Amino acid sequence: MLSIIGGLIAAAVGVLWIVPGILGYAWDDVFIVLKGSIALGLIFGGIIAIAAGISALKEKAQEKKEKEELSKEEAKSEEPKSEEPKSEESQSS
């Protein structure tokens, strides 16, 4: 409950600080910080998007490699064996 009250007070002081004539006029400073924050957000967002794209490409290549290995293993297991067991007729003759 205390954190809610503290948050409300902080938000109210912040709003009053931006409004001209009440606690001082800080809109110019807030605008500068917002402009900087947007630029930094775009930079960091771009870095995160690049990292996610590279990770997705690596994962896709790994899945393709695993799929090829699996198909090779399946092909080997399906090959007919060279030695066939002798039937009972050939053994009795």
Secondary structure, 3 states (H helix, E strand, C coil): CHHHHHHHHHHHHHHHHHCCCCCCCCHHHHHHHHHHHHHHHHHHHHHHHHHHHHHHHHHHHHHHHHHHHHHHHHHHHHCCCCCCCCCHHHHHC
